[in-house]
Amino acid sequence: MTLDTRQTELIALGAAVAANCSRCLEFHVGKAREVGLEPEEIAAALEVGRMVRRGAGGAIDQLAAQLEVKRSEARTSAGCGCS
């Protein structure tokens, strides 16, 4: 299965919003218009990205609160390499 250009741009729009990447968003809004996506389609993809960002933000906030409470139990190694 392959995605067409329109599908790819819709995904990129949502991903840009979810990742808080303003440069990506500006680029992909332009590309979305170039490939003929309607304003309503663009708006729908942007809303999906907002929903993902809100969900991810809430989950990381909950984890941060849990780790703050359980400081002595929190991992001390930087598993992602951000030490």
N, CA, C and O atoms as CSV, one atom per row, in Angstrom:
chain,resi,resn,atom,element,x,y,z
A,1,MET,N,N,0.841,-1.182,0.000
A,1,MET,CA,C,0.000,0.000,0.000
A,1,MET,C,C,0.886,1.246,0.000
A,1,MET,O,O,1.875,1.326,0.728
A,2,THR,N,N,0.516,2.182,-0.809
A,2,THR,CA,C,1.217,3.463,-0.823
A,2,THR,C,C,0.206,4.578,-0.616
A,2,THR,O,O,-0.974,4.433,-0.936
A,3,LEU,N,N,0.676,5.671,-0.085
A,3,LEU,CA,C,-0.174,6.835,0.128
A,3,LEU,C,C,-0.003,7.788,-1.040
A,3,LEU,O,O,1.095,7.942,-1.576
A,4,ASP,N,N,-1.092,8.423,-1.428
A,4,ASP,CA,C,-0.954,9.435,-2.466
A,4,ASP,C,C,-0.492,10.748,-1.824
A,4,ASP,O,O,-0.404,10.853,-0.601
A,5,THR,N,N,-0.204,11.725,-2.647
A,5,THR,CA,C,0.339,12.998,-2.167
A,5,THR,C,C,-0.616,13.701,-1.219
A,5,THR,O,O,-0.191,14.287,-0.224
A,6,ARG,N,N,-1.894,13.644,-1.522
A,6,ARG,CA,C,-2.886,14.299,-0.656
A,6,ARG,C,C,-2.911,13.652,0.724
A,6,ARG,O,O,-2.924,14.348,1.740
A,7,GLN,N,N,-2.917,12.327,0.760
A,7,GLN,CA,C,-2.917,11.622,2.044
A,7,GLN,C,C,-1.656,11.937,2.839
A,7,GLN,O,O,-1.706,12.164,4.048
A,8,THR,N,N,-0.532,11.947,2.142
A,8,THR,CA,C,0.742,12.248,2.800
A,8,THR,C,C,0.718,13.635,3.421
A,8,THR,O,O,1.180,13.818,4.548
A,9,GLU,N,N,0.190,14.605,2.705
A,9,GLU,CA,C,0.132,15.971,3.233
A,9,GLU,C,C,-0.831,16.086,4.405
A,9,GLU,O,O,-0.560,16.828,5.349
A,10,LEU,N,N,-1.945,15.371,4.366
A,10,LEU,CA,C,-2.864,15.394,5.506
A,10,LEU,C,C,-2.180,14.844,6.755
A,10,LEU,O,O,-2.321,15.401,7.843
A,11,ILE,N,N,-1.447,13.761,6.596
A,11,ILE,CA,C,-0.723,13.176,7.729
A,11,ILE,C,C,0.350,14.150,8.221
A,11,ILE,O,O,0.510,14.349,9.425
A,12,ALA,N,N,1.078,14.750,7.285
A,12,ALA,CA,C,2.140,15.689,7.659
A,12,ALA,C,C,1.585,16.897,8.409
A,12,ALA,O,O,2.224,17.399,9.333
A,13,LEU,N,N,0.413,17.359,8.023
A,13,LEU,CA,C,-0.211,18.481,8.726
A,13,LEU,C,C,-0.493,18.126,10.177
A,13,LEU,O,O,-0.137,18.872,11.090
A,14,GLY,N,N,-1.134,16.988,10.383
A,14,GLY,CA,C,-1.433,16.563,11.748
A,14,GLY,C,C,-0.176,16.339,12.559
A,14,GLY,O,O,-0.115,16.708,13.732
A,15,ALA,N,N,0.831,15.733,11.940
A,15,ALA,CA,C,2.094,15.466,12.634
A,15,ALA,C,C,2.798,16.766,13.008
A,15,ALA,O,O,3.374,16.868,14.091
A,16,ALA,N,N,2.756,17.749,12.133
A,16,ALA,CA,C,3.403,19.033,12.414
A,16,ALA,C,C,2.772,19.706,13.625
A,16,ALA,O,O,3.475,20.248,14.478
A,17,VAL,N,N,1.457,19.671,13.696
A,17,VAL,CA,C,0.769,20.263,14.846
A,17,VAL,C,C,1.094,19.476,16.110
A,17,VAL,O,O,1.412,20.064,17.143
A,18,ALA,N,N,1.017,18.153,16.033
A,18,ALA,CA,C,1.286,17.318,17.201
A,18,ALA,C,C,2.711,17.519,17.710
A,18,ALA,O,O,2.955,17.451,18.915
A,19,ALA,N,N,3.650,17.766,16.801
A,19,ALA,CA,C,5.055,17.948,17.168
A,19,ALA,C,C,5.397,19.402,17.513
A,19,ALA,O,O,6.537,19.697,17.872
A,20,ASN,N,N,4.433,20.299,17.409
A,20,ASN,CA,C,4.671,21.725,17.660
A,20,ASN,C,C,5.762,22.295,16.756
A,20,ASN,O,O,6.574,23.108,17.198
A,21,CYS,N,N,5.782,21.876,15.513
A,21,CYS,CA,C,6.822,22.325,14.577
A,21,CYS,C,C,6.237,23.384,13.637
A,21,CYS,O,O,5.578,23.056,12.650
A,22,SER,N,N,6.485,24.645,13.953
A,22,SER,CA,C,5.898,25.726,13.156
A,22,SER,C,C,6.441,25.746,11.726
A,22,SER,O,O,5.690,26.004,10.785
A,23,ARG,N,N,7.729,25.478,11.554
A,23,ARG,CA,C,8.296,25.470,10.199
A,23,ARG,C,C,7.679,24.353,9.365
A,23,ARG,O,O,7.370,24.545,8.189
A,24,CYS,N,N,7.502,23.181,9.981
A,24,CYS,CA,C,6.872,22.058,9.274
A,24,CYS,C,C,5.440,22.424,8.895
A,24,CYS,O,O,4.993,22.159,7.779
A,25,LEU,N,N,4.733,23.033,9.836
A,25,LEU,CA,C,3.335,23.383,9.593
A,25,LEU,C,C,3.216,24.371,8.438
A,25,LEU,O,O,2.382,24.190,7.550
A,26,GLU,N,N,4.033,25.402,8.444
A,26,GLU,CA,C,3.986,26.382,7.357
A,26,GLU,C,C,4.270,25.719,6.014
A,26,GLU,O,O,3.580,25.983,5.029
A,27,PHE,N,N,5.279,24.866,5.974
A,27,PHE,CA,C,5.634,24.181,4.739
A,27,PHE,C,C,4.490,23.295,4.259
A,27,PHE,O,O,4.118,23.339,3.086
A,28,HIS,N,N,3.933,22.492,5.161
A,28,HIS,CA,C,2.930,21.520,4.740
A,28,HIS,C,C,1.564,22.142,4.462
A,28,HIS,O,O,0.790,21.583,3.685
A,29,VAL,N,N,1.251,23.270,5.067
A,29,VAL,CA,C,0.018,23.971,4.679
A,29,VAL,C,C,0.157,24.431,3.228
A,29,VAL,O,O,-0.780,24.296,2.441
A,30,GLY,N,N,1.309,24.966,2.879
A,30,GLY,CA,C,1.545,25.372,1.489
A,30,GLY,C,C,1.463,24.203,0.521
A,30,GLY,O,O,0.832,24.302,-0.531
A,31,LYS,N,N,2.109,23.086,0.882
A,31,LYS,CA,C,2.064,21.892,0.029
A,31,LYS,C,C,0.636,21.368,-0.089
A,31,LYS,O,O,0.214,20.952,-1.168
A,32,ALA,N,N,-0.103,21.386,1.007
A,32,ALA,CA,C,-1.481,20.895,0.993
A,32,ALA,C,C,-2.326,21.707,0.016
A,32,ALA,O,O,-3.141,21.153,-0.722
A,33,ARG,N,N,-2.126,23.002,0.017
A,33,ARG,CA,C,-2.849,23.858,-0.931
A,33,ARG,C,C,-2.417,23.560,-2.363
A,33,ARG,O,O,-3.243,23.521,-3.274
A,34,GLU,N,N,-1.107,23.351,-2.555
A,34,GLU,CA,C,-0.579,23.039,-3.894
A,34,GLU,C,C,-1.194,21.778,-4.478
A,34,GLU,O,O,-1.484,21.720,-5.673
A,35,VAL,N,N,-1.394,20.764,-3.634
A,35,VAL,CA,C,-1.920,19.487,-4.137
A,35,VAL,C,C,-3.441,19.475,-4.192
A,35,VAL,O,O,-4.040,18.448,-4.509
A,36,GLY,N,N,-4.073,20.611,-3.887
A,36,GLY,CA,C,-5.506,20.736,-4.070
A,36,GLY,C,C,-6.381,20.356,-2.894
A,36,GLY,O,O,-7.582,20.147,-3.063
A,37,LEU,N,N,-5.801,20.263,-1.703
A,37,LEU,CA,C,-6.639,19.969,-0.543
A,37,LEU,C,C,-7.533,21.163,-0.237
A,37,LEU,O,O,-7.108,22.315,-0.330
A,38,GLU,N,N,-8.754,20.876,0.123
A,38,GLU,CA,C,-9.725,21.915,0.449
A,38,GLU,C,C,-9.452,22.454,1.854
A,38,GLU,O,O,-8.895,21.745,2.693
A,39,PRO,N,N,-9.842,23.708,2.114
A,39,PRO,CA,C,-9.647,24.277,3.452
A,39,PRO,C,C,-10.252,23.408,4.566
A,39,PRO,O,O,-9.693,23.309,5.659
A,40,GLU,N,N,-11.396,22.784,4.274
A,40,GLU,CA,C,-12.036,21.928,5.283
A,40,GLU,C,C,-11.193,20.688,5.577
A,40,GLU,O,O,-11.138,20.231,6.719
A,41,GLU,N,N,-10.544,20.150,4.561
A,41,GLU,CA,C,-9.681,18.979,4.748
A,41,GLU,C,C,-8.446,19.352,5.572
A,41,GLU,O,O,-8.025,18.609,6.459
A,42,ILE,N,N,-7.886,20.505,5.261
A,42,ILE,CA,C,-6.727,20.987,6.009
A,42,ILE,C,C,-7.112,21.206,7.464
A,42,ILE,O,O,-6.393,20.790,8.372
A,43,ALA,N,N,-8.245,21.860,7.685
A,43,ALA,CA,C,-8.705,22.121,9.052
A,43,ALA,C,C,-8.927,20.825,9.822
A,43,ALA,O,O,-8.599,20.749,11.006
A,44,ALA,N,N,-9.472,19.817,9.175
A,44,ALA,CA,C,-9.710,18.531,9.842
A,44,ALA,C,C,-8.392,17.876,10.246
A,44,ALA,O,O,-8.285,17.334,11.346
A,45,ALA,N,N,-7.394,17.918,9.375
A,45,ALA,CA,C,-6.085,17.337,9.694
A,45,ALA,C,C,-5.422,18.090,10.843
A,45,ALA,O,O,-4.801,17.478,11.713
A,46,LEU,N,N,-5.550,19.404,10.848
A,46,LEU,CA,C,-4.986,20.204,11.931
A,46,LEU,C,C,-5.654,19.867,13.257
A,46,LEU,O,O,-4.990,19.819,14.292
A,47,GLU,N,N,-6.942,19.639,13.231
A,47,GLU,CA,C,-7.658,19.282,14.459
A,47,GLU,C,C,-7.214,17.923,14.984
A,47,GLU,O,O,-7.096,17.742,16.196
A,48,VAL,N,N,-6.968,16.970,14.097
A,48,VAL,CA,C,-6.454,15.666,14.538
A,48,VAL,C,C,-5.107,15.862,15.239
A,48,VAL,O,O,-4.863,15.267,16.288
A,49,GLY,N,N,-4.247,16.678,14.676
A,49,GLY,CA,C,-2.959,16.964,15.305
A,49,GLY,C,C,-3.122,17.590,16.677
A,49,GLY,O,O,-2.383,17.262,17.604
A,50,ARG,N,N,-4.091,18.495,16.813
A,50,ARG,CA,C,-4.363,19.111,18.123
A,50,ARG,C,C,-4.812,18.063,19.132
A,50,ARG,O,O,-4.380,18.079,20.284
A,51,MET,N,N,-5.672,17.158,18.701
A,51,MET,CA,C,-6.147,16.103,19.607
A,51,MET,C,C,-4.990,15.220,20.068
A,51,MET,O,O,-4.899,14.878,21.247
A,52,VAL,N,N,-4.114,14.853,19.147
A,52,VAL,CA,C,-2.953,14.025,19.499
A,52,VAL,C,C,-2.066,14.774,20.487
A,52,VAL,O,O,-1.632,14.209,21.491
A,53,ARG,N,N,-1.800,16.041,20.202
A,53,ARG,CA,C,-0.942,16.839,21.086
A,53,ARG,C,C,-1.540,16.952,22.483
A,53,ARG,O,O,-0.828,16.821,23.478
A,54,ARG,N,N,-2.848,17.194,22.560
A,54,ARG,CA,C,-3.499,17.295,23.873
A,54,ARG,C,C,-3.402,15.981,24.632
A,54,ARG,O,O,-3.113,15.968,25.829
A,55,GLY,N,N,-3.644,14.876,23.934
A,55,GLY,CA,C,-3.567,13.564,24.581
A,55,GLY,C,C,-2.168,13.256,25.066
A,55,GLY,O,O,-1.984,12.781,26.187
A,56,ALA,N,N,-1.178,13.524,24.229
A,56,ALA,CA,C,0.213,13.260,24.605
A,56,ALA,C,C,0.644,14.179,25.743
A,56,ALA,O,O,1.352,13.756,26.657
A,57,GLY,N,N,0.219,15.425,25.682
A,57,GLY,CA,C,0.580,16.377,26.737
A,57,GLY,C,C,0.005,15.971,28.076
A,57,GLY,O,O,0.678,16.066,29.103
A,58,GLY,N,N,-1.238,15.519,28.068
A,58,GLY,CA,C,-1.863,15.074,29.313
A,58,GLY,C,C,-1.172,13.853,29.882
A,58,GLY,O,O,-0.983,13.748,31.094
A,59,ALA,N,N,-0.794,12.932,29.014
A,59,ALA,CA,C,-0.137,11.704,29.465
A,59,ALA,C,C,1.229,12.007,30.063
A,59,ALA,O,O,1.590,11.432,31.089
A,60,ILE,N,N,1.991,12.891,29.446
A,60,ILE,CA,C,3.322,13.207,29.971
A,60,ILE,C,C,3.202,13.997,31.263
A,60,ILE,O,O,4.041,13.843,32.151
A,61,ASP,N,N,2.180,14.840,31.394
A,61,ASP,CA,C,1.962,15.569,32.640
A,61,ASP,C,C,1.643,14.607,33.779
A,61,ASP,O,O,2.130,14.782,34.896
A,62,GLN,N,N,0.825,13.593,33.500
A,62,GLN,CA,C,0.501,12.588,34.520
A,62,GLN,C,C,1.748,11.825,34.938
A,62,GLN,O,O,1.968,11.604,36.129
A,63,LEU,N,N,2.561,11.421,33.977
A,63,LEU,CA,C,3.789,10.696,34.292
A,63,LEU,C,C,4.729,11.567,35.120
A,63,LEU,O,O,5.325,11.088,36.085
A,64,ALA,N,N,4.865,12.829,34.757
A,64,ALA,CA,C,5.733,13.738,35.510
A,64,ALA,C,C,5.255,13.862,36.954
A,64,ALA,O,O,6.070,13.863,37.877
A,65,ALA,N,N,3.955,13.967,37.154
A,65,ALA,CA,C,3.410,14.058,38.511
A,65,ALA,C,C,3.684,12.785,39.297
A,65,ALA,O,O,4.046,12.850,40.471
A,66,GLN,N,N,3.516,11.633,38.666
A,66,GLN,CA,C,3.785,10.359,39.342
A,66,GLN,C,C,5.255,10.250,39.719
A,66,GLN,O,O,5.577,9.828,40.830
A,67,LEU,N,N,6.137,10.619,38.824
A,67,LEU,CA,C,7.568,10.518,39.092
A,67,LEU,C,C,8.008,11.512,40.157
A,67,LEU,O,O,8.925,11.233,40.929
A,68,GLU,N,N,7.364,12.653,40.201
A,68,GLU,CA,C,7.690,13.646,41.215
A,68,GLU,C,C,7.336,13.118,42.598
A,68,GLU,O,O,8.085,13.311,43.555
A,69,VAL,N,N,6.193,12.453,42.696
A,69,VAL,CA,C,5.750,11.879,43.965
A,69,VAL,C,C,6.659,10.730,44.370
A,69,VAL,O,O,6.953,10.556,45.553
A,70,LYS,N,N,7.098,9.958,43.414
A,70,LYS,CA,C,7.910,8.770,43.680
A,70,LYS,C,C,9.375,9.030,43.339
A,70,LYS,O,O,10.014,8.195,42.698
A,71,ARG,N,N,9.907,10.154,43.749
A,71,ARG,CA,C,11.269,10.524,43.381
A,71,ARG,C,C,12.281,9.422,43.638
A,71,ARG,O,O,13.145,9.153,42.803
A,72,SER,N,N,12.173,8.798,44.776
A,72,SER,CA,C,13.165,7.777,45.118
A,72,SER,C,C,13.041,6.548,44.231
A,72,SER,O,O,13.991,5.777,44.097
A,73,GLU,N,N,11.868,6.363,43.622
A,73,GLU,CA,C,11.651,5.213,42.758
A,73,GLU,C,C,11.917,5.527,41.290
A,73,GLU,O,O,11.961,4.620,40.459
A,74,ALA,N,N,12.094,6.796,40.972
A,74,ALA,CA,C,12.269,7.192,39.570
A,74,ALA,C,C,13.600,6.688,39.033
A,74,ALA,O,O,14.587,6.601,39.763
A,75,ARG,N,N,13.611,6.363,37.770
A,75,ARG,CA,C,14.850,5.942,37.111
A,75,ARG,C,C,15.836,7.099,37.111
A,75,ARG,O,O,15.461,8.254,36.909
A,76,THR,N,N,17.078,6.779,37.337
A,76,THR,CA,C,18.087,7.836,37.324
A,76,THR,C,C,18.874,7.862,36.027
A,76,THR,O,O,19.542,8.854,35.733
A,77,SER,N,N,18.812,6.804,35.251
A,77,SER,CA,C,19.534,6.815,33.978
A,77,SER,C,C,18.691,7.509,32.926
A,77,SER,O,O,17.462,7.434,32.953
A,78,ALA,N,N,19.344,8.174,32.013
A,78,ALA,CA,C,18.642,8.862,30.930
A,78,ALA,C,C,18.431,7.867,29.797
A,78,ALA,O,O,19.279,7.724,28.916
A,79,GLY,N,N,17.298,7.186,29.828
A,79,GLY,CA,C,17.016,6.154,28.845
A,79,GLY,C,C,17.000,6.654,27.417
A,79,GLY,O,O,17.274,5.896,26.486
A,80,CYS,N,N,16.681,7.928,27.236
A,80,CYS,CA,C,16.628,8.465,25.878
A,80,CYS,C,C,17.906,9.205,25.505
A,80,CYS,O,O,18.028,9.720,24.393
A,81,GLY,N,N,18.847,9.258,26.421
A,81,GLY,CA,C,20.105,9.932,26.131
A,81,GLY,C,C,20.088,11.427,26.364
A,81,GLY,O,O,20.968,12.133,25.873
A,82,CYS,N,N,19.106,11.929,27.103
A,82,CYS,CA,C,19.005,13.376,27.310
A,82,CYS,C,C,19.614,13.807,28.640
A,82,CYS,O,O,19.167,14.795,29.224
A,83,SER,N,N,20.606,13.102,29.123
A,83,SER,CA,C,21.180,13.414,30.441
A,83,SER,C,C,21.886,14.727,30.457
A,83,SER,O,O,22.420,15.127,31.492
